C-alpha cells in the first residue's frame, strides 16, 4: 500500500459521494487519492457495480473494487424520512457533493438551490448527468454505451470497411469523471477567492463531443462527415498498426523527418524522395499506396527488431500489448502503476496506481474499497455525533 508520509493535496476536504457505476465514483476516488475524506452513500443494495461480475475477489466485484478506494461506505435508504434528515446534515458539513441522479432528484428531496444557499453556501455541488440540465434530452438517463454512439465517437471507431465499434472501456464515463474532477478543483479555487460554493455540471454528451477533438475540428473546417480509419489517423500517415514477423507494431510517424529515417531503416530511402510521399499532406492523399508499401516492409522483421531499430533513430513506435503484458512492463512497474492494498475479505488486493504524481503532496492509498455499509456507524457517530442507541435504532428501522 502506498501511504503518504505527509499532508496530501486535499487533506481535510470533506466529499460526499452520492454516485454509482463509474464516472462519479472515479471522480470521488481521485479526490480521495489526493487526500480528501470521502463518504460514499449507498442504497440498501449498494452501488450497482458491486454486482457486476464475475470476476469477484473476496466476494466483491472487481469492477467495484477498481474505482472505490479511499472511501467510507454509509448504507442509507433514502426512501425513508429519517435518511433525508441524515443526508441533509451530511451535505451541510461537506465541502463537495458529487451526485449522478436524474435532473431534479435532489430538488424533489428538498435539497434545491435555495436549501443549498441557506444551509451549505460554501458547497461545491457537482452534478453528473447524461445530457446536462437543459435541452430536449435533459431528462433522459445517461449510459456510456449510448452516449458513445450519440456523440459520434462510435462512428469514427472501427475498421475502415466495418461497422462502428465501441471503445474497450467505458471511455466516455472515464473522461466525464476526470472532467468532473477538474471542474470541482476549479470551483474550490474560486471558493478560495469568493468564499462561496457553486454548482459544477458535467454530462456524458458534452464529454463525448469534446473528445472528438481534431476530428470535430476537421469537420467544422470542411463540412465533411468524419469516417473510420481503423487504427489509422485522419491527419497523419503512416500512423497505424502493421503486422510484423511475430506480432504487431504501432508505428507513429509524426513528421517528414521521421518518415525519411523510417524509410532508410526499412531499406527504401527512395520513399522520402517520391513526390507521392515526401510531405505528410502527400502521404495523406496517397494513404493506401504508402501503407501497402510499409506493410510489406514491416512484415520482414520481428516486433522487437523494429522497436530497437526505430527507437534508435528517433521514430516513435511500440508493441501492441495485451493488458497482462502492459501492466507487467518494466516501465509500468517503475512508475508504481500496480499497487497492493489490504482488504478485509479479498486479502492483498492489487489495484491500479496513480496516474498523477505530485512531488510535494503525493497521492496515497490509505483505505481499501469499503464493504457495503462498513462505516455506517463510524460516519454517524464521527460526523453527526450520534450515540450507539440512536445508531442501533436506525439500523433496526432499516434506515442504515
C-alpha positions in Angstrom: 0.0 0.0 0.0 1.3 3.5 -0.9 0.7 5.8 2.0 1.8 9.4 2.1 4.2 10.3 4.9 2.9 13.9 4.9 -0.1 16.0 4.1 -1.8 15.2 0.8 -3.0 18.0 -1.5 -6.7 17.8 -0.4 -6.2 16.7 3.2 -9.2 17.9 5.3 -11.6 18.3 2.3 -14.9 16.6 3.0 -16.5 14.9 0.0 -20.0 13.3 -0.1 -20.2 10.7 -2.9 -23.8 10.0 -3.9 -22.8 8.4 -7.2 -22.7 4.9 -8.6 -21.2 3.0 -11.5 -18.1 4.7 -13.0 -17.9 8.5 -13.8 -18.9 9.7 -10.3 -17.1 7.0 -8.3 -13.9 7.6 -10.3 -14.1 11.4 -9.6 -14.7 10.8 -5.9 -11.8 8.3 -5.8 -9.5 10.7 -7.5 -10.3 13.3 -4.9 -9.8 10.7 -2.2 -6.4 9.7 -3.7 -5.4 13.3 -3.3 -6.2 13.2 0.4 -9.9 14.1 0.6 -12.1 12.4 3.2 -14.8 10.7 1.1 -18.1 9.3 2.4 -19.8 7.1 -0.2 -23.6 6.9 0.4 -25.1 3.7 -1.0 -28.6 2.4 -1.3 -29.6 -0.8 0.6 -28.4 -3.0 -2.4 -25.2 -1.0 -2.8 -23.5 0.5 -5.8 -24.7 -1.2 -9.0 -21.1 -2.3 -9.8 -20.9 -4.4 -6.6 -22.9 -6.9 -8.6 -21.1 -6.5 -12.0 -19.2 -9.8 -12.0 -17.6 -12.2 -12.4 -14.8 -11.8 -11.7 -15.1 -11.4 -7.9 -12.4 -11.0 -5.3 -13.3 -11.8 -1.7 -17.0 -11.6 -2.5 -16.6 -8.1 -4.2 -16.9 -7.5 -7.9 -13.5 -6.5 -9.5 -15.3 -3.6 -11.3 -16.4 -2.0 -8.0 -13.0 -2.6 -6.4 -11.3 -0.7 -9.2 -12.9 2.7 -8.6 -13.8 3.0 -4.9 -10.7 3.0 -2.7 -10.1 5.8 -0.2 -13.8 6.0 0.8 -16.0 5.1 3.7 -19.4 3.4 3.0 -22.6 4.6 4.6 -25.6 2.4 3.7 -28.7 4.7 3.7 -32.2 4.0 2.5 -33.2 7.4 1.1 -36.8 6.2 0.7 -37.2 6.7 4.5 -37.7 10.1 6.1 -35.0 9.7 8.7 -32.5 9.1 5.9 -33.3 12.5 4.3 -32.5 14.2 7.6 -29.2 12.4 7.8 -28.4 13.3 4.2 -29.1 17.0 4.8 -26.9 17.1 7.8 -24.1 15.4 5.9 -24.5 17.8 2.9 -24.3 20.8 5.3 -21.0 19.5 6.6 -19.4 18.8 3.3 -17.1 20.8 1.0 -18.0 18.8 -2.1 -21.2 16.9 -3.1 -21.0 14.6 -6.2 -24.2 13.1 -7.5 -25.3 11.5 -10.8 -29.1 11.5 -10.2 -31.5 12.5 -12.9 -32.2 16.2 -13.0 -34.5 17.4 -10.3 -33.9 14.4 -7.9 -32.2 16.4 -5.2 -34.8 19.2 -5.6 -37.6 16.6 -5.1 -36.0 15.6 -1.8 -35.9 19.2 -0.7 -32.3 20.0 -1.4 -32.8 22.6 -4.1 -30.7 25.7 -4.7 -32.5 27.7 -2.0 -31.8 25.0 0.6 -28.1 24.9 -0.6 -27.8 28.7 -0.3 -29.2 28.6 3.2 -27.6 25.5 4.7 -24.5 24.9 2.6 -23.4 28.2 0.9 -19.8 27.0 0.5 -20.7 23.7 -1.0 -19.3 22.6 -4.4 -22.2 20.7 -5.9 -21.1 18.5 -8.8 -23.9 17.1 -10.9 -23.1 14.4 -13.5 -25.8 13.7 -16.0 -26.3 12.2 -19.4 -27.2 15.3 -21.3 -26.9 18.3 -19.0 -29.7 20.3 -17.3 -31.2 21.9 -20.3 -32.3 21.0 -23.8 -34.8 18.4 -25.2 -32.9 15.4 -23.8 -32.1 16.8 -20.3 -34.5 14.4 -18.6 -33.1 11.2 -20.2 -30.8 8.9 -18.2 -27.2 8.7 -19.5 -25.3 5.5 -20.3 -21.7 5.4 -21.6 -22.6 3.0 -24.5 -25.5 5.1 -25.7 -23.6 8.4 -25.5 -20.6 6.8 -27.2 -22.9 6.2 -30.1 -24.8 9.5 -30.0 -21.7 11.7 -29.6 -20.1 10.4 -32.8 -17.2 8.6 -31.1 -18.5 5.2 -32.1 -19.0 6.3 -35.7 -15.2 7.0 -36.1 -14.1 3.8 -34.3 -13.6 0.5 -36.1 -12.3 -1.0 -39.3 -12.5 1.2 -42.4 -14.9 -1.1 -44.1 -16.6 -2.4 -40.9 -19.3 -1.4 -38.5 -19.0 1.3 -35.8 -17.3 -0.2 -32.7 -17.3 0.9 -29.0 -14.1 1.5 -27.1 -12.7 -1.4 -25.0 -13.5 0.5 -21.8 -16.3 3.0 -20.9 -14.2 5.8 -22.1 -16.9 8.5 -22.0 -17.7 7.7 -18.4 -14.0 7.8 -17.5 -13.4 11.1 -19.2 -16.5 12.6 -17.6 -15.2 11.6 -14.2 -12.0 13.4 -15.0 -13.8 16.5 -16.3 -15.8 16.4 -13.1 -12.6 16.4 -11.0 -11.2 19.3 -13.0 -14.4 21.3 -12.5 -14.5 20.6 -8.8 -10.9 21.7 -8.4 -11.6 24.9 -10.3 -14.7 25.6 -8.2 -12.6 25.0 -5.0 -10.0 27.5 -6.2 -12.8 30.0 -6.9 -14.3 29.5 -3.5 -10.9 30.5 -2.0 -11.4 33.9 -3.6 -15.2 34.4 -3.3 -15.9 32.4 -0.2 -18.9 30.9 -2.0 -19.6 27.5 -3.5 -21.2 26.8 -6.8 -22.7 24.1 -9.0 -20.5 22.2 -11.4 -22.3 20.5 -14.3 -20.8 17.8 -16.5 -22.5 15.5 -18.9 -21.7 12.4 -20.9 -22.9 14.0 -24.1 -20.7 17.1 -23.7 -17.7 14.9 -22.7 -18.2 12.7 -25.8 -18.5 15.7 -28.1 -15.3 17.3 -26.6 -13.4 14.0 -27.2 -14.0 14.3 -30.9 -11.1 16.9 -30.7 -9.3 17.1 -34.0 -12.0 15.0 -35.8 -14.6 17.7 -34.9 -12.1 20.4 -36.0 -11.7 18.7 -39.4 -15.5 18.5 -39.9 -16.1 22.1 -38.7 -13.4 23.3 -41.1 -14.6 21.4 -44.2 -18.2 20.4 -43.6 -17.3 16.8 -44.5 -18.5 13.9 -42.5 -15.9 12.1 -40.5 -15.1 8.4 -41.3 -13.3 5.5 -39.8 -9.6 4.8 -40.3 -9.2 1.6 -38.4 -6.1 2.1 -36.3 -5.0 4.9 -38.6 -5.1 8.7 -38.1 -7.1 11.1 -40.2 -4.4 13.7 -40.5 -1.1 11.8 -40.2 0.4 8.9 -42.4 1.9 6.4 -41.7 0.3 6.3 -38.2 -1.3 3.0 -37.6 -0.5 -0.7 -36.7 1.3 -3.1 -39.0 1.8 -6.8 -38.8 5.4 -7.9 -38.0 7.1 -11.2 -38.4 5.8 -12.3 -35.0 3.2 -9.8 -33.8 2.1 -6.2 -34.4 3.8 -2.8 -34.4 2.2 0.6 -33.6 4.1 3.0 -35.9 3.6 6.7 -35.2 5.5 8.7 -37.8 4.7 12.3 -36.8 6.7 14.4 -39.3 8.6 14.3 -42.6 12.0 13.9 -41.0 10.8 10.9 -39.1 9.4 9.4 -42.3 12.7 9.8 -44.0 14.5 8.0 -41.2 11.9 5.3 -41.2 12.2 4.8 -44.9 16.0 4.5 -44.5 15.6 1.8 -41.8 13.0 0.0 -43.9 15.5 -0.3 -46.8 13.6 2.1 -49.0 15.3 5.6 -48.8 13.7 6.4 -52.1 10.3 6.7 -50.4 11.1 10.1 -48.9 12.1 11.4 -52.3 9.0 10.2 -54.0 6.7 13.1 -54.7 3.7 11.0 -53.5 5.2 10.6 -50.1 7.7 13.4 -49.4 5.3 15.6 -47.3 2.7 14.4 -44.8 0.0 16.0 -46.9 1.2 13.9 -49.8 1.1 10.7 -47.8 -2.4 11.5 -46.5 -3.6 11.8 -50.1 -1.8 8.6 -51.1 -2.6 6.7 -47.8 -3.4 3.4 -49.5 -0.3 3.3 -51.6 2.2 4.1 -48.8 0.6 2.0 -46.2 0.7 -1.0 -48.5 4.5 -0.5 -49.0 5.1 0.0 -45.3 3.0 -3.1 -44.6 5.2 -5.3 -46.8 8.4 -3.9 -45.3 7.3 -4.2 -41.6 6.4 -7.9 -42.1 10.0 -8.8 -42.8 11.2 -8.3 -39.2 10.1 -9.0 -35.6 8.4 -6.5 -33.4 11.4 -6.4 -31.1 13.7 -5.7 -34.1 11.6 -2.8 -35.3 11.3 -1.3 -31.8 15.0 -1.4 -31.1 15.9 -0.1 -34.6 13.3 2.6 -34.9 13.8 4.0 -31.4 17.5 4.1 -32.1 16.8 6.7 -34.9 14.1 8.5 -33.1 11.0 7.1 -34.8 8.1 6.6 -32.4 6.8 3.0 -32.2 5.7 0.4 -29.8 4.4 -3.2 -29.4 0.7 -3.9 -29.4 0.5 -5.4 -25.9 -2.1 -7.3 -24.1 -3.3 -5.9 -20.7 -1.2 -8.5 -18.8 1.9 -7.5 -20.6 1.2 -3.8 -20.3 0.8 -3.9 -16.5 3.9 -6.0 -16.1 6.0 -3.9 -18.3 9.2 -2.7 -16.5 8.2 1.0 -17.1 4.7 0.4 -15.6 6.4 -1.3 -12.6 8.9 1.5 -12.2 6.0 4.0 -12.1 4.1 2.0 -9.5 1.1 1.6 -11.7 0.0 -1.5 -9.9 -0.2 -1.3 -6.1 -1.4 -3.6 -3.3 -3.9 -2.8 -0.5 -5.0 -5.0 2.4 -8.7 -5.7 2.0 -10.9 -7.2 4.8 -12.3 -10.0 2.6 -10.0 -10.0 -0.5 -6.7 -10.2 1.3 -3.9 -8.3 -0.5 -5.8 -6.7 -3.3 -4.0 -5.5 -6.4 -5.3 -2.3 -8.0 -4.2 0.4 -10.4 -1.8 3.0 -9.2 -1.9 6.8 -9.5 -1.5 8.3 -13.0 -0.8 11.7 -11.4 2.4 12.2 -9.4 2.6 15.2 -7.1 6.1 15.8 -5.8 5.4 17.6 -2.6 2.0 16.2 -1.7 1.9 12.7 -3.2 -1.3 10.8 -3.7 -1.9 7.9 -1.4 -3.9 4.7 -1.0 -5.0 4.9 2.6 -8.1 2.8 2.6 -9.3 -0.2 0.5 -12.7 -0.1 -1.3 -15.2 -0.4 1.5 -17.7 -3.2 2.2 -21.3 -2.1 1.9 -22.2 -0.1 4.9 -18.8 -0.9 6.5 -18.5 2.6 8.1 -22.2 3.5 8.7 -21.8 3.7 12.5 -18.4 5.5 12.2 -19.9 8.1 9.9 -23.0 8.7 12.0 -21.0 8.9 15.2 -18.0 10.8 14.0 -19.7 13.2 11.6 -23.1 13.7 13.2 -22.4 12.9 16.9 -25.0 10.1 17.2 -24.7 7.6 20.0 -24.9 3.8 19.9 -28.6 3.7 20.8 -29.5 6.1 18.0 -27.5 4.2 15.5 -29.0 0.9 16.7 -32.5 2.3 16.2 -31.7 3.5 12.7 -30.3 0.0 11.9 -33.4 -1.7 13.3 -35.7 0.6 11.3 -33.8 -0.3 8.1 -32.6 3.3 7.6 -28.9 2.2 7.5 
